[in-house]
Amino acid sequence: MLGTLVNVGAILLGSAAGGLLKKGLKEKYQEVLFQAVGLAATGIGINSVVQNMPGSSLPVLFILSLALGTLFGTALDLDRRFNDFSAKHLSLRLGEGLSTAIPLFCMGTLSILGPIESAINGDHSFLFTNATLDLITSMILAATYGFGIMLAAGALFLWQGSIYLLAQVLSGFLTPELMTELSIIGGFLILASGLSVLKIRNCKTINMLPSLLVPIVFFLLRSLFIH
């Protein structure tokens, strides 16, 4: 868990620095950072999709996952529930920031593969690299949305911690094939967040989160019935 703890610490540190920076920024500079975050998220999402899609052996699975997952998330109305929670306990702008920060921090290839390498091989290099990237990203996000971006560190800890524990218990199940599919879907979620931040299209990324469960269920069923 050392790599995950370093990653969490990097987000907290970056968010603190960015939150302090925000207080001294004029509104026009905050708006420029806001656009930069949207462009960065869009680019990172596209890069994740392009890098991982050639390695997919199931090129239709990500389409099925996005379709079924988004339908399920929409049926549960996850986006509205999240916005209602944000309006009640946080602020709508911070809620928008967290809906961008969480996919950025959690859905990247390094954030998915890092805990597995850490659990199985004791190699923290992926997570240390990811921590460096998240340090910079969290500074920019907090300079745009404020100190509340620190809350994304909790989501990252739960996400990477769960993968770490699963990797220890189910190392044979978390295959590179499954990780590739999760990275592709994660890339689309990050891309959707970027488009929403840029106000090109309100993709309601929160409703799309269940898409990550579809390949897990698919590979689990395949392992049970196909040997």
N, C-alpha and C positions, 0 to 999 in steps of 0.2 A: 504493500500500500504506500510505500515511500514516494513513488512517482506521482500517485494521485494526490497525496498531501502537498507535494511541491507544486503541483498544478493548481490546486485550490488556493494555496498561499499566493501564487502569482496573480490570480484573478483578484483576490482581496487587496493585494498591494497596488495593482494597476488601477482598480476601481477607486481606491482611496486617493491616489495621485490624480486621476482624472476628475474625481469629484471636487477636489480642491481647485483644479484648473478651471472648472466650469464657473466657479464663482467670479473669476476675473475676466470671463469672456463676454463680449458684447453679443447681442442677439444675432447679428448678421454673421458672426464667426461661428456661433453654435449651429446656424442653419447650414453653413458650408460643411461642418463636421458631420451633420446629419446626412447630407448628400454623400459624403465620403464613405460613411458606414454602409449606406445602401449599395453603393457601387462595389465596395469591398466584398460584401456578402454575396452579391450577384456573381462576381468573379470567382470567389471561392467555391460557390455552389457549382458553377459551370465546370471549373477545374476538377472537382471531385467526381462529377458525372463522367467527364471525358476520360479521366485517368482510369476509372474502374469499369466502365461499360465494356471495353474490349476484352476484359478478363471474365465476363459473365458467361456461364454456360447455359443460362436460362434467360434469354433476352426478353421474354414476355413477362417474366415474374414481376419486374418492377412496375410495369403498367398495371397488372392485376393488383399489386400491392397498393399502389397509389389510389386506384379506383375504389377498391373495397375498403381500405383504411379511411379514406376521406368520407365515403358514404357512412361508415360507422361513426366517425367523429362528428359528422354533421347531424346524424340521428341523435347522438348524445348532447349535441349543441355545446361542445367543449369551448369553442371560441367565445360564445356569449357568457358562459359560466366564468371563464377566465377574466373577461372584461368586467363583469359584475363584481368579481372579487377585487380586481384592480381599482375600480371606482370606489369601492367601499373601504378598502384597507390601504391602497397605495394611491396612485394617480393614473389617469388614462395614458399619459405620455410615458410614465415609467413602465406601465404594463406593456406598451408597444415596444419599449426598449428591451424588456425581459423576453418578450416573444421573439425578438431578434437575437439576443445574446445567448439564450439557452440552445437553440439549434447550432449557432456558430461554435460554441464551446463543446457541445456534446456530440454533434453529428459528423465531425470531421474524421477522416481515416485514422489519424494519429490517436484521436480520443477513443476510437473503437478498438484498434489493434494494440494500443499501448498497454492497457490493463491486462490483456491476454499475454503479451510478451513478459510483462512483469510477473504475472502469476505462474506461468509455465516455465519460463527460462530465467527468471530473476533479472531480466534486462529492462532497465528503466529509461533507456535512451530515447525511446519514442515519446514518453511522457515528459521528459525533461525538455525535449524540443518543442513539444506542444505547449508546455508551460511558458516558454519564451514567447511564442506567438500569442498566447492568451494574455500575457502581461501587456503587450502592446495594444491588442484589440480591446481589452477591458479599459485601458486608459482612454482610448478614443470613445468608447461607448459611454463611459462615466462622464467624460467631458461634454457629452451630448445629452445624456439622460439623468446624470446625477449619481449620488452614492448608492442608490438602490440597486444598481447593477451588481453589487456585492451579493445579492440574493441568488444570482445565477451560480455562484460558487457552491451553494448547497445542492442545487440541481446536478452540477457536475460531480460532486462527491457521491451522490446517490447513484448516478448513472455509471461512473467508472467503478465504484465500489461493487455494484451488482455484477458488472461484467467480470471483475476480478474474482469474485466468489464463485460465479458460474464457471469460469475458466478452470478453477481448481477442482470443482466437483464434476464438471461435464466437459473436460478438455477434448474428448473425442467428438463431441457434438458441435462445438464452435469451430467449424472447419473454415479454411480460407475461402471456400465457395460461399458459405453463408455470410462471412464478413464482407465479401465483395458486394453481395446484394444489399446488405445494410448500408454500405458506403455509398452506393448509387442512390438509394432512396434518401439517405441523409443529405446528399448533394442537392437533390431536388427540393428538399425542405429548406435548406439554406438559400437556394436560389429564390424560392417563393418568399422567404423573409426579405430578401434584398428588393424584390419587385414591390413588396408592400411598403417598405420604408421609402422607396423612391416615388411611391404613389402612382406607379404605373398600373398596378392591378392589386386589389385587395384579395390576396389568396387565402386568408384565414388559415395561417399555418398551423395554429393550434388544432384545428379540425383534422389536419392531415397526419398528426402524430401517430394515430393507430396504424398507419401504413407500415411502421417498423415491426409490428407484431406479425404481419402476414407471412413474410419469409421465414420467421422463426417457427410459426405453426406449420408451414409447408415442409420445412426440413425435418421437423419433429415427426410429422406423419409419415414422411418418406422413410425415415430411419426405422420406424416401427413396422411398416408394411413391405418395404423393399430392402432386401438384404443382398 
